[in-house]
Amino acid sequence: MENKPKFVQSVVCKDCDEPVELNREIQVGEIIECQNCGAEMEVISLDPLEISLIEPKAALIRYAITFLFPPLAGLTAQALSKLIR
Ligand SMILES: [Zn+2]
């Protein structure tokens, strides 16, 4: 599968159905933000062009994993090491 950037004029927002102007090259995995409603969409494929709405829930989970889990794991390890001592 080719994974070259592709020039795309606009996409239709998955959330509010408004056209989102791009007028630039996009790549698979790129995040597109709707100017109308602020929804974030990920480019799934370019040929055919397919975008997927990033669910707020999924974004939250991603946020949790990125920012909350490592400190929590650190705290748990600290607590465990105190218990062992
Ligand atoms: Zn939108």
PDB file of the backbone (N, CA, C, O) and the ligand in Angstrom, with CONECT records:
HET     ZN  A 101       1
ATOM      1  N   MET A   1       0.841  -1.197   0.000  1.00  0.00           N
ATOM      2  CA  MET A   1       0.000   0.000   0.000  1.00  0.00           C
ATOM      3  C   MET A   1       0.875   1.246   0.000  1.00  0.00           C
ATOM      4  O   MET A   1       1.802   1.373   0.800  1.00  0.00           O
ATOM      5  N   GLU A   2       0.569   2.144  -0.895  1.00  0.00           N
ATOM      6  CA  GLU A   2       1.321   3.387  -0.950  1.00  0.00           C
ATOM      7  C   GLU A   2       0.893   4.309   0.164  1.00  0.00           C
ATOM      8  O   GLU A   2      -0.278   4.363   0.540  1.00  0.00           O
ATOM      9  N   ASN A   3       1.844   5.020   0.674  1.00  0.00           N
ATOM     10  CA  ASN A   3       1.580   5.865   1.826  1.00  0.00           C
ATOM     11  C   ASN A   3       2.102   7.274   1.600  1.00  0.00           C
ATOM     12  O   ASN A   3       2.627   7.923   2.505  1.00  0.00           O
ATOM     13  N   LYS A   4       1.937   7.728   0.345  1.00  0.00           N
ATOM     14  CA  LYS A   4       2.421   9.064   0.006  1.00  0.00           C
ATOM     15  C   LYS A   4       1.403  10.105   0.456  1.00  0.00           C
ATOM     16  O   LYS A   4       0.205   9.829   0.508  1.00  0.00           O
ATOM     17  N   PRO A   5       1.887  11.312   0.785  1.00  0.00           N
ATOM     18  CA  PRO A   5       0.946  12.392   1.086  1.00  0.00           C
ATOM     19  C   PRO A   5       0.107  12.708  -0.146  1.00  0.00           C
ATOM     20  O   PRO A   5       0.571  12.562  -1.277  1.00  0.00           O
ATOM     21  N   LYS A   6      -1.105  13.132   0.075  1.00  0.00           N
ATOM     22  CA  LYS A   6      -2.004  13.414  -1.038  1.00  0.00           C
ATOM     23  C   LYS A   6      -2.606  14.795  -0.847  1.00  0.00           C
ATOM     24  O   LYS A   6      -3.004  15.174   0.255  1.00  0.00           O
ATOM     25  N   PHE A   7      -2.663  15.544  -1.957  1.00  0.00           N
ATOM     26  CA  PHE A   7      -3.264  16.878  -1.867  1.00  0.00           C
ATOM     27  C   PHE A   7      -4.784  16.752  -1.759  1.00  0.00           C
ATOM     28  O   PHE A   7      -5.430  16.132  -2.604  1.00  0.00           O
ATOM     29  N   VAL A   8      -5.326  17.336  -0.735  1.00  0.00           N
ATOM     30  CA  VAL A   8      -6.769  17.277  -0.527  1.00  0.00           C
ATOM     31  C   VAL A   8      -7.293  18.694  -0.329  1.00  0.00           C
ATOM     32  O   VAL A   8      -6.774  19.468   0.476  1.00  0.00           O
ATOM     33  N   GLN A   9      -8.336  19.005  -1.090  1.00  0.00           N
ATOM     34  CA  GLN A   9      -8.897  20.349  -1.020  1.00  0.00           C
ATOM     35  C   GLN A   9      -9.740  20.534   0.236  1.00  0.00           C
ATOM     36  O   GLN A   9      -9.582  21.504   0.978  1.00  0.00           O
ATOM     37  N   SER A  10     -10.636  19.579   0.452  1.00  0.00           N
ATOM     38  CA  SER A  10     -11.468  19.681   1.650  1.00  0.00           C
ATOM     39  C   SER A  10     -12.049  18.316   1.992  1.00  0.00           C
ATOM     40  O   SER A  10     -12.145  17.434   1.140  1.00  0.00           O
ATOM     41  N   VAL A  11     -12.429  18.162   3.238  1.00  0.00           N
ATOM     42  CA  VAL A  11     -13.119  16.950   3.669  1.00  0.00           C
ATOM     43  C   VAL A  11     -14.404  17.385   4.363  1.00  0.00           C
ATOM     44  O   VAL A  11     -14.562  18.546   4.741  1.00  0.00           O
ATOM     45  N   VAL A  12     -15.310  16.443   4.520  1.00  0.00           N
ATOM     46  CA  VAL A  12     -16.548  16.756   5.224  1.00  0.00           C
ATOM     47  C   VAL A  12     -16.406  16.281   6.660  1.00  0.00           C
ATOM     48  O   VAL A  12     -16.061  15.127   6.917  1.00  0.00           O
ATOM     49  N   CYS A  13     -16.675  17.181   7.587  1.00  0.00           N
ATOM     50  CA  CYS A  13     -16.545  16.858   9.003  1.00  0.00           C
ATOM     51  C   CYS A  13     -17.485  15.721   9.371  1.00  0.00           C
ATOM     52  O   CYS A  13     -18.664  15.718   9.015  1.00  0.00           O
ATOM     53  N   LYS A  14     -16.930  14.759  10.091  1.00  0.00           N
ATOM     54  CA  LYS A  14     -17.717  13.597  10.494  1.00  0.00           C
ATOM     55  C   LYS A  14     -18.709  13.947  11.605  1.00  0.00           C
ATOM     56  O   LYS A  14     -19.662  13.212  11.865  1.00  0.00           O
ATOM     57  N   ASP A  15     -18.463  15.072  12.241  1.00  0.00           N
ATOM     58  CA  ASP A  15     -19.297  15.437  13.379  1.00  0.00           C
ATOM     59  C   ASP A  15     -20.415  16.392  12.984  1.00  0.00           C
ATOM     60  O   ASP A  15     -21.580  16.149  13.302  1.00  0.00           O
ATOM     61  N   CYS A  16     -20.067  17.488  12.287  1.00  0.00           N
ATOM     62  CA  CYS A  16     -21.075  18.509  11.992  1.00  0.00           C
ATOM     63  C   CYS A  16     -21.441  18.557  10.510  1.00  0.00           C
ATOM     64  O   CYS A  16     -22.286  19.357  10.108  1.00  0.00           O
ATOM     65  N   ASP A  17     -20.801  17.691   9.678  1.00  0.00           N
ATOM     66  CA  ASP A  17     -21.102  17.608   8.250  1.00  0.00           C
ATOM     67  C   ASP A  17     -20.786  18.884   7.476  1.00  0.00           C
ATOM     68  O   ASP A  17     -21.266  19.060   6.356  1.00  0.00           O
ATOM     69  N   GLU A  18     -19.993  19.767   8.053  1.00  0.00           N
ATOM     70  CA  GLU A  18     -19.565  20.973   7.351  1.00  0.00           C
ATOM     71  C   GLU A  18     -18.260  20.668   6.620  1.00  0.00           C
ATOM     72  O   GLU A  18     -17.455  19.865   7.093  1.00  0.00           O
ATOM     73  N   PRO A  19     -18.047  21.312   5.457  1.00  0.00           N
ATOM     74  CA  PRO A  19     -16.761  21.099   4.784  1.00  0.00           C
ATOM     75  C   PRO A  19     -15.613  21.709   5.579  1.00  0.00           C
ATOM     76  O   PRO A  19     -15.712  22.822   6.095  1.00  0.00           O
ATOM     77  N   VAL A  20     -14.536  20.963   5.662  1.00  0.00           N
ATOM     78  CA  VAL A  20     -13.335  21.451   6.326  1.00  0.00           C
ATOM     79  C   VAL A  20     -12.296  21.727   5.249  1.00  0.00           C
ATOM     80  O   VAL A  20     -11.835  20.803   4.579  1.00  0.00           O
ATOM     81  N   GLU A  21     -11.925  22.992   5.079  1.00  0.00           N
ATOM     82  CA  GLU A  21     -10.948  23.369   4.054  1.00  0.00           C
ATOM     83  C   GLU A  21      -9.561  22.899   4.456  1.00  0.00           C
ATOM     84  O   GLU A  21      -9.116  23.128   5.580  1.00  0.00           O
ATOM     85  N   LEU A  22      -8.878  22.235   3.519  1.00  0.00           N
ATOM     86  CA  LEU A  22      -7.511  21.811   3.799  1.00  0.00           C
ATOM     87  C   LEU A  22      -6.549  22.497   2.840  1.00  0.00           C
ATOM     88  O   LEU A  22      -5.648  23.225   3.257  1.00  0.00           O
ATOM     89  N   ASN A  23      -6.757  22.250   1.525  1.00  0.00           N
ATOM     90  CA  ASN A  23      -5.884  22.819   0.495  1.00  0.00           C
ATOM     91  C   ASN A  23      -4.404  22.544   0.765  1.00  0.00           C
ATOM     92  O   ASN A  23      -3.547  23.403   0.561  1.00  0.00           O
ATOM     93  N   ARG A  24      -4.133  21.336   1.226  1.00  0.00           N
ATOM     94  CA  ARG A  24      -2.735  20.953   1.470  1.00  0.00           C
ATOM     95  C   ARG A  24      -2.621  19.441   1.370  1.00  0.00           C
ATOM     96  O   ARG A  24      -3.614  18.725   1.239  1.00  0.00           O
ATOM     97  N   GLU A  25      -1.374  18.979   1.437  1.00  0.00           N
ATOM     98  CA  GLU A  25      -1.141  17.545   1.400  1.00  0.00           C
ATOM     99  C   GLU A  25      -1.338  16.961   2.793  1.00  0.00           C
ATOM    100  O   GLU A  25      -0.881  17.515   3.792  1.00  0.00           O
ATOM    101  N   ILE A  26      -2.026  15.833   2.828  1.00  0.00           N
ATOM    102  CA  ILE A  26      -2.210  15.169   4.118  1.00  0.00           C
ATOM    103  C   ILE A  26      -1.668  13.753   4.024  1.00  0.00           C
ATOM    104  O   ILE A  26      -1.481  13.213   2.933  1.00  0.00           O
ATOM    105  N   GLN A  27      -1.421  13.163   5.182  1.00  0.00           N
ATOM    106  CA  GLN A  27      -0.870  11.820   5.251  1.00  0.00           C
ATOM    107  C   GLN A  27      -1.739  10.952   6.139  1.00  0.00           C
ATOM    108  O   GLN A  27      -2.492  11.448   6.977  1.00  0.00           O
ATOM    109  N   VAL A  28      -1.622   9.650   5.939  1.00  0.00           N
ATOM    110  CA  VAL A  28      -2.337   8.710   6.801  1.00  0.00           C
ATOM    111  C   VAL A  28      -1.842   8.899   8.234  1.00  0.00           C
ATOM    112  O   VAL A  28      -0.641   8.995   8.490  1.00  0.00           O
ATOM    113  N   GLY A  29      -2.795   8.951   9.155  1.00  0.00           N
ATOM    114  CA  GLY A  29      -2.451   9.104  10.568  1.00  0.00           C
ATOM    115  C   GLY A  29      -2.463  10.545  11.023  1.00  0.00           C
ATOM    116  O   GLY A  29      -2.352  10.837  12.214  1.00  0.00           O
ATOM    117  N   GLU A  30      -2.601  11.462  10.044  1.00  0.00           N
ATOM    118  CA  GLU A  30      -2.636  12.879  10.391  1.00  0.00           C
ATOM    119  C   GLU A  30      -3.962  13.231  11.069  1.00  0.00           C
ATOM    120  O   GLU A  30      -5.005  12.652  10.766  1.00  0.00           O
ATOM    121  N   ILE A  31      -3.897  14.181  11.980  1.00  0.00           N
ATOM    122  CA  ILE A  31      -5.100  14.623  12.670  1.00  0.00           C
ATOM    123  C   ILE A  31      -5.586  15.911  12.026  1.00  0.00           C
ATOM    124  O   ILE A  31      -4.832  16.874  11.887  1.00  0.00           O
ATOM    125  N   ILE A  32      -6.861  15.915  11.632  1.00  0.00           N
ATOM    126  CA  ILE A  32      -7.480  17.092  11.024  1.00  0.00           C
ATOM    127  C   ILE A  32      -8.468  17.665  12.031  1.00  0.00           C
ATOM    128  O   ILE A  32      -9.275  16.938  12.611  1.00  0.00           O
ATOM    129  N   GLU A  33      -8.393  18.971  12.229  1.00  0.00           N
ATOM    130  CA  GLU A  33      -9.323  19.588  13.159  1.00  0.00           C
ATOM    131  C   GLU A  33     -10.358  20.386  12.390  1.00  0.00           C
ATOM    132  O   GLU A  33     -10.013  21.169  11.505  1.00  0.00           O
ATOM    133  N   CYS A  34     -11.626  20.191  12.723  1.00  0.00           N
ATOM    134  CA  CYS A  34     -12.712  20.917  12.075  1.00  0.00           C
ATOM    135  C   CYS A  34     -12.729  22.355  12.575  1.00  0.00           C
ATOM    136  O   CYS A  34     -12.714  22.608  13.780  1.00  0.00           O
ATOM    137  N   GLN A  35     -12.759  23.315  11.608  1.00  0.00           N
ATOM    138  CA  GLN A  35     -12.780  24.722  12.010  1.00  0.00           C
ATOM    139  C   GLN A  35     -14.140  25.114  12.569  1.00  0.00           C
ATOM    140  O   GLN A  35     -14.270  26.120  13.267  1.00  0.00           O
ATOM    141  N   ASN A  36     -15.157  24.309  12.255  1.00  0.00           N
ATOM    142  CA  ASN A  36     -16.515  24.670  12.647  1.00  0.00           C
ATOM    143  C   ASN A  36     -16.871  24.205  14.057  1.00  0.00           C
ATOM    144  O   ASN A  36     -17.424  24.967  14.851  1.00  0.00           O
ATOM    145  N   CYS A  37     -16.549  22.945  14.359  1.00  0.00           N
ATOM    146  CA  CYS A  37     -16.975  22.419  15.658  1.00  0.00           C
ATOM    147  C   CYS A  37     -15.812  21.951  16.521  1.00  0.00           C
ATOM    148  O   CYS A  37     -16.008  21.567  17.674  1.00  0.00           O
ATOM    149  N   GLY A  38     -14.597  21.982  15.967  1.00  0.00           N
ATOM    150  CA  GLY A  38     -13.436  21.615  16.769  1.00  0.00           C
ATOM    151  C   GLY A  38     -13.208  20.127  16.889  1.00  0.00           C
ATOM    152  O   GLY A  38     -12.305  19.690  17.602  1.00  0.00           O
ATOM    153  N   ALA A  39     -14.027  19.330  16.188  1.00  0.00           N
ATOM    154  CA  ALA A  39     -13.852  17.885  16.245  1.00  0.00           C
ATOM    155  C   ALA A  39     -12.516  17.496  15.637  1.00  0.00           C
ATOM    156  O   ALA A  39     -12.037  18.138  14.702  1.00  0.00           O
ATOM    157  N   GLU A  40     -11.917  16.441  16.173  1.00  0.00           N
ATOM    158  CA  GLU A  40     -10.656  15.957  15.632  1.00  0.00           C
ATOM    159  C   GLU A  40     -10.898  14.662  14.890  1.00  0.00           C
ATOM    160  O   GLU A  40     -11.582  13.760  15.374  1.00  0.00           O
ATOM    161  N   MET A  41     -10.314  14.589  13.692  1.00  0.00           N
ATOM    162  CA  MET A  41     -10.469  13.397  12.865  1.00  0.00           C
ATOM    163  C   MET A  41      -9.114  12.892  12.437  1.00  0.00           C
ATOM    164  O   MET A  41      -8.197  13.672  12.179  1.00  0.00           O
ATOM    165  N   GLU A  42      -8.994  11.589  12.362  1.00  0.00           N
ATOM    166  CA  GLU A  42      -7.739  10.985  11.942  1.00  0.00           C
ATOM    167  C   GLU A  42      -7.890  10.469  10.523  1.00  0.00           C
ATOM    168  O   GLU A  42      -8.911   9.881  10.169  1.00  0.00           O
ATOM    169  N   VAL A  43      -6.851  10.697   9.702  1.00  0.00           N
ATOM    170  CA  VAL A  43      -6.862  10.199   8.334  1.00  0.00           C
ATOM    171  C   VAL A  43      -6.559   8.704   8.370  1.00  0.00           C
ATOM    172  O   VAL A  43      -5.482   8.284   8.794  1.00  0.00           O
ATOM    173  N   ILE A  44      -7.529   7.912   7.918  1.00  0.00           N
ATOM    174  CA  ILE A  44      -7.395   6.453   7.946  1.00  0.00           C
ATOM    175  C   ILE A  44      -6.761   5.954   6.659  1.00  0.00           C
ATOM    176  O   ILE A  44      -5.859   5.116   6.687  1.00  0.00           O
ATOM    177  N   SER A  45      -7.235   6.472   5.526  1.00  0.00           N
ATOM    178  CA  SER A  45      -6.623   6.122   4.246  1.00  0.00           C
ATOM    179  C   SER A  45      -6.794   7.278   3.282  1.00  0.00           C
ATOM    180  O   SER A  45      -7.661   8.134   3.459  1.00  0.00           O
ATOM    181  N   LEU A  46      -5.937   7.290   2.240  1.00  0.00           N
ATOM    182  CA  LEU A  46      -5.961   8.411   1.301  1.00  0.00           C
ATOM    183  C   LEU A  46      -6.623   8.036  -0.024  1.00  0.00           C
ATOM    184  O   LEU A  46      -7.164   8.894  -0.721  1.00  0.00           O
ATOM    185  N   ASP A  47      -6.574   6.763  -0.358  1.00  0.00           N
ATOM    186  CA  ASP A  47      -7.108   6.332  -1.645  1.00  0.00           C
ATOM    187  C   ASP A  47      -7.888   5.039  -1.503  1.00  0.00           C
ATOM    188  O   ASP A  47      -7.304   3.965  -1.646  1.00  0.00           O
ATOM    189  N   PRO A  48      -9.181   5.098  -1.229  1.00  0.00           N
ATOM    190  CA  PRO A  48     -10.021   6.303  -1.183  1.00  0.00           C
ATOM    191  C   PRO A  48      -9.831   7.064   0.125  1.00  0.00           C
ATOM    192  O   PRO A  48      -9.440   6.498   1.146  1.00  0.00           O
ATOM    193  N   LEU A  49     -10.116   8.347   0.065  1.00  0.00           N
ATOM    194  CA  LEU A  49      -9.964   9.186   1.241  1.00  0.00           C
ATOM    195  C   LEU A  49     -10.959   8.765   2.327  1.00  0.00           C
ATOM    196  O   LEU A  49     -12.170   8.722   2.108  1.00  0.00           O
ATOM    197  N   GLU A  50     -10.417   8.463   3.480  1.00  0.00           N
ATOM    198  CA  GLU A  50     -11.261   8.013   4.572  1.00  0.00           C
ATOM    199  C   GLU A  50     -10.766   8.645   5.862  1.00  0.00           C
ATOM    200  O   GLU A  50      -9.592   8.535   6.217  1.00  0.00           O
ATOM    201  N   ILE A  51     -11.677   9.303   6.551  1.00  0.00           N
ATOM    202  CA  ILE A  51     -11.295   9.885   7.836  1.00  0.00           C
ATOM    203  C   ILE A  51     -12.217   9.353   8.908  1.00  0.00           C
ATOM    204  O   ILE A  51     -13.355   8.973   8.635  1.00  0.00           O
ATOM    205  N   SER A  52     -11.721   9.328  10.115  1.00  0.00           N
ATOM    206  CA  SER A  52     -12.497   8.774  11.212  1.00  0.00           C
ATOM    207  C   SER A  52     -12.509   9.764  12.360  1.00  0.00           C
ATOM    208  O   SER A  52     -11.470  10.309  12.735  1.00  0.00           O
ATOM    209  N   LEU A  53     -13.675   9.989  12.909  1.00  0.00           N
ATOM    210  CA  LEU A  53     -13.815  10.909  14.037  1.00  0.00           C
ATOM    211  C   LEU A  53     -13.135  10.305  15.255  1.00  0.00           C
ATOM    212  O   LEU A  53     -13.356   9.144  15.599  1.00  0.00           O
ATOM    213  N   ILE A  54     -12.308  11.112  15.899  1.00  0.00           N
ATOM    214  CA  ILE A  54     -11.698  10.640  17.141  1.00  0.00           C
ATOM    215  C   ILE A  54     -12.700  10.915  18.254  1.00  0.00           C
ATOM    216  O   ILE A  54     -13.002  12.064  18.574  1.00  0.00           O
ATOM    217  N   GLU A  55     -13.196   9.856  18.822  1.00  0.00           N
ATOM    218  CA  GLU A  55     -14.190   9.997  19.879  1.00  0.00           C
ATOM    219  C   GLU A  55     -13.563  10.710  21.071  1.00  0.00           C
ATOM    220  O   GLU A  55     -12.409  10.457  21.415  1.00  0.00           O
ATOM    221  N   PRO A  56     -14.327  11.606  21.702  1.00  0.00           N
ATOM    222  CA  PRO A  56     -13.790  12.269  22.894  1.00  0.00           C
ATOM    223  C   PRO A  56     -13.336  11.239  23.930  1.00  0.00           C
ATOM    224  O   PRO A  56     -12.344  11.431  24.634  1.00  0.00           O
ATOM    225  N   LYS A  57     -14.090  10.148  23.999  1.00  0.00           N
ATOM    226  CA  LYS A  57     -13.762   9.102  24.957  1.00  0.00           C
ATOM    227  C   LYS A  57     -12.387   8.509  24.641  1.00  0.00           C
ATOM    228  O   LYS A  57     -11.561   8.308  25.531  1.00  0.00           O
ATOM    229  N   ALA A  58     -12.162   8.234  23.355  1.00  0.00           N
ATOM    230  CA  ALA A  58     -10.884   7.669  22.934  1.00  0.00           C
ATOM    231  C   ALA A  58      -9.756   8.652  23.221  1.00  0.00           C
ATOM    232  O   ALA A  58      -8.665   8.265  23.639  1.00  0.00           O
ATOM    233  N   ALA A  59     -10.041   9.938  22.988  1.00  0.00           N
ATOM    234  CA  ALA A  59      -9.040  10.966  23.256  1.00  0.00           C
ATOM    235  C   ALA A  59      -8.727  10.997  24.744  1.00  0.00           C
ATOM    236  O   ALA A  59      -7.570  11.152  25.135  1.00  0.00           O
ATOM    237  N   LEU A  60      -9.749  10.851  25.569  1.00  0.00           N
ATOM    238  CA  LEU A  60      -9.570  10.840  27.025  1.00  0.00           C
ATOM    239  C   LEU A  60      -8.729   9.653  27.454  1.00  0.00           C
ATOM    240  O   LEU A  60      -7.838   9.773  28.294  1.00  0.00           O
ATOM    241  N   ILE A  61      -9.029   8.498  26.858  1.00  0.00           N
ATOM    242  CA  ILE A  61      -8.282   7.294  27.203  1.00  0.00           C
ATOM    243  C   ILE A  61      -6.819   7.479  26.817  1.00  0.00           C
ATOM    244  O   ILE A  61      -5.909   7.126  27.567  1.00  0.00           O
ATOM    245  N   ARG A  62      -6.616   8.046  25.614  1.00  0.00           N
ATOM    246  CA  ARG A  62      -5.253   8.298  25.155  1.00  0.00           C
ATOM    247  C   ARG A  62      -4.554   9.244  26.128  1.00  0.00           C
ATOM    248  O   ARG A  62      -3.397   9.034  26.491  1.00  0.00           O
ATOM    249  N   TYR A  63      -5.266  10.280  26.543  1.00  0.00           N
ATOM    250  CA  TYR A  63      -4.730  11.255  27.481  1.00  0.00           C
ATOM    251  C   TYR A  63      -4.381  10.561  28.794  1.00  0.00           C
ATOM    252  O   TYR A  63      -3.314  10.779  29.369  1.00  0.00           O
ATOM    253  N   ALA A  64      -5.304   9.723  29.250  1.00  0.00           N
ATOM    254  CA  ALA A  64      -5.104   9.028  30.520  1.00  0.00           C
ATOM    255  C   ALA A  64      -3.864   8.146  30.454  1.00  0.00           C
ATOM    256  O   ALA A  64      -3.045   8.129  31.372  1.00  0.00           O
ATOM    257  N   ILE A  65      -3.744   7.424  29.364  1.00  0.00           N
ATOM    258  CA  ILE A  65      -2.604   6.511  29.226  1.00  0.00           C
ATOM    259  C   ILE A  65      -1.303   7.304  29.165  1.00  0.00           C
ATOM    260  O   ILE A  65      -0.297   6.924  29.763  1.00  0.00           O
ATOM    261  N   THR A  66      -1.346   8.421  28.425  1.00  0.00           N
ATOM    262  CA  THR A  66      -0.127   9.202  28.237  1.00  0.00           C
ATOM    263  C   THR A  66       0.296   9.946  29.497  1.00  0.00           C
ATOM    264  O   THR A  66       1.472   9.955  29.861  1.00  0.00           O
ATOM    265  N   PHE A  67      -0.685  10.574  30.164  1.00  0.00           N
ATOM    266  CA  PHE A  67      -0.306  11.485  31.247  1.00  0.00           C
ATOM    267  C   PHE A  67      -0.591  10.954  32.648  1.00  0.00           C
ATOM    268  O   PHE A  67       0.080  11.345  33.603  1.00  0.00           O
ATOM    269  N   LEU A  68      -1.565  10.077  32.783  1.00  0.00           N
ATOM    270  CA  LEU A  68      -1.934   9.617  34.119  1.00  0.00           C
ATOM    271  C   LEU A  68      -1.305   8.296  34.475  1.00  0.00           C
ATOM    272  O   LEU A  68      -0.906   8.078  35.619  1.00  0.00           O
ATOM    273  N   PHE A  69      -1.215   7.419  33.510  1.00  0.00           N
ATOM    274  CA  PHE A  69      -0.753   6.077  33.849  1.00  0.00           C
ATOM    275  C   PHE A  69       0.692   6.032  34.347  1.00  0.00           C
ATOM    276  O   PHE A  69       0.958   5.405  35.372  1.00  0.00           O
ATOM    277  N   PRO A  70       1.623   6.671  33.660  1.00  0.00           N
ATOM    278  CA  PRO A  70       3.013   6.577  34.146  1.00  0.00           C
ATOM    279  C   PRO A  70       3.178   7.072  35.581  1.00  0.00           C
ATOM    280  O   PRO A  70       3.817   6.385  36.378  1.00  0.00           O
ATOM    281  N   PRO A  71       2.614   8.270  35.956  1.00  0.00           N
ATOM    282  CA  PRO A  71       2.754   8.696  37.349  1.00  0.00           C
ATOM    283  C   PRO A  71       2.089   7.713  38.313  1.00  0.00           C
ATOM    284  O   PRO A  71       2.618   7.440  39.390  1.00  0.00           O
ATOM    285  N   LEU A  72       0.920   7.182  37.918  1.00  0.00           N
ATOM    286  CA  LEU A  72       0.222   6.223  38.778  1.00  0.00           C
ATOM    287  C   LEU A  72       1.064   4.978  38.979  1.00  0.00           C
ATOM    288  O   LEU A  72       1.189   4.468  40.093  1.00  0.00           O
ATOM    289  N   ALA A  73       1.634   4.499  37.900  1.00  0.00           N
ATOM    290  CA  ALA A  73       2.476   3.308  37.980  1.00  0.00           C
ATOM    291  C   ALA A  73       3.669   3.599  38.875  1.00  0.00           C
ATOM    292  O   ALA A  73       4.114   2.739  39.636  1.00  0.00           O
ATOM    293  N   GLY A  74       4.187   4.828  38.776  1.00  0.00           N
ATOM    294  CA  GLY A  74       5.304   5.234  39.617  1.00  0.00           C
ATOM    295  C   GLY A  74       4.925   5.242  41.083  1.00  0.00           C
ATOM    296  O   GLY A  74       5.678   4.765  41.932  1.00  0.00           O
ATOM    297  N   LEU A  75       3.727   5.798  41.383  1.00  0.00           N
ATOM    298  CA  LEU A  75       3.241   5.863  42.762  1.00  0.00           C
ATOM    299  C   LEU A  75       3.024   4.474  43.312  1.00  0.00           C
ATOM    300  O   LEU A  75       3.377   4.189  44.456  1.00  0.00           O
ATOM    301  N   THR A  76       2.437   3.598  42.491  1.00  0.00           N
ATOM    302  CA  THR A  76       2.170   2.226  42.920  1.00  0.00           C
ATOM    303  C   THR A  76       3.485   1.524  43.255  1.00  0.00           C
ATOM    304  O   THR A  76       3.592   0.815  44.255  1.00  0.00           O
ATOM    305  N   ALA A  77       4.461   1.735  42.412  1.00  0.00           N
ATOM    306  CA  ALA A  77       5.766   1.117  42.641  1.00  0.00           C
ATOM    307  C   ALA A  77       6.376   1.636  43.936  1.00  0.00           C
ATOM    308  O   ALA A  77       6.985   0.886  44.698  1.00  0.00           O
ATOM    309  N   GLN A  78       6.199   2.950  44.172  1.00  0.00           N
ATOM    310  CA  GLN A  78       6.722   3.564  45.396  1.00  0.00           C
ATOM    311  C   GLN A  78       6.038   2.973  46.622  1.00  0.00           C
ATOM    312  O   GLN A  78       6.691   2.602  47.598  1.00  0.00           O
ATOM    313  N   ALA A  79       4.685   2.891  46.552  1.00  0.00           N
ATOM    314  CA  ALA A  79       3.905   2.353  47.662  1.00  0.00           C
ATOM    315  C   ALA A  79       4.315   0.910  47.934  1.00  0.00           C
ATOM    316  O   ALA A  79       4.465   0.504  49.086  1.00  0.00           O
ATOM    317  N   LEU A  80       4.492   0.153  46.880  1.00  0.00           N
ATOM    318  CA  LEU A  80       4.872  -1.261  47.023  1.00  0.00           C
ATOM    319  C   LEU A  80       6.249  -1.386  47.671  1.00  0.00           C
ATOM    320  O   LEU A  80       6.474  -2.234  48.535  1.00  0.00           O
ATOM    321  N   SER A  81       7.151  -0.530  47.238  1.00  0.00           N
ATOM    322  CA  SER A  81       8.501  -0.635  47.777  1.00  0.00           C
ATOM    323  C   SER A  81       8.521  -0.260  49.260  1.00  0.00           C
ATOM    324  O   SER A  81       9.333  -0.772  50.031  1.00  0.00           O
ATOM    325  N   LYS A  82       7.585   0.671  49.658  1.00  0.00           N
ATOM    326  CA  LYS A  82       7.476   1.040  51.086  1.00  0.00           C
ATOM    327  C   LYS A  82       6.935  -0.138  51.887  1.00  0.00           C
ATOM    328  O   LYS A  82       7.384  -0.416  52.999  1.00  0.00           O
ATOM    329  N   LEU A  83       5.951  -0.829  51.291  1.00  0.00           N
ATOM    330  CA  LEU A  83       5.341  -1.973  51.966  1.00  0.00           C
ATOM    331  C   LEU A  83       6.370  -3.064  52.170  1.00  0.00           C
ATOM    332  O   LEU A  83       6.404  -3.719  53.212  1.00  0.00           O
ATOM    333  N   ILE A  84       7.197  -3.248  51.177  1.00  0.00           N
ATOM    334  CA  ILE A  84       8.180  -4.326  51.246  1.00  0.00           C
ATOM    335  C   ILE A  84       9.226  -4.003  52.315  1.00  0.00           C
ATOM    336  O   ILE A  84       9.706  -4.891  53.020  1.00  0.00           O
ATOM    337  N   ARG A  85       9.569  -2.724  52.420  1.00  0.00           N
ATOM    338  CA  ARG A  85      10.568  -2.318  53.409  1.00  0.00           C
ATOM    339  C   ARG A  85       9.974  -2.332  54.749  1.00  0.00           C
ATOM    340  O   ARG A  85      10.652  -2.020  55.728  1.00  0.00           O
TER     341      ARG A  85
HETATM  342 ZN    ZN A 101     -17.198  19.807  12.488  1.00  0.00          ZN2+
END
